[in-house]
Amino acid sequence: MINLVVSIPAHERAEVIIEQIANIKHFCPTCAIVLHISKGFN
C-alpha cells in the first residue's frame, strides 16, 4: 500500500537524482516517486 508520494523536480545531474531516489527508497520503501523532468535534463 502506498501511503506517501514524493515529487522530485529533475533538473540536476542524473547522479543527483539517482542518489535522491535511493535515499527516499531507503527511508520510505513503500512510497511512490513522481519525477518531473525538465526539457534540458540529460
Buried (B, 14 or more C-beta within 10 A) or exposed (E): EEEEEBEBEBEEEEEEBEEBBEEBEEEBEEEEBEEEEEEEBE
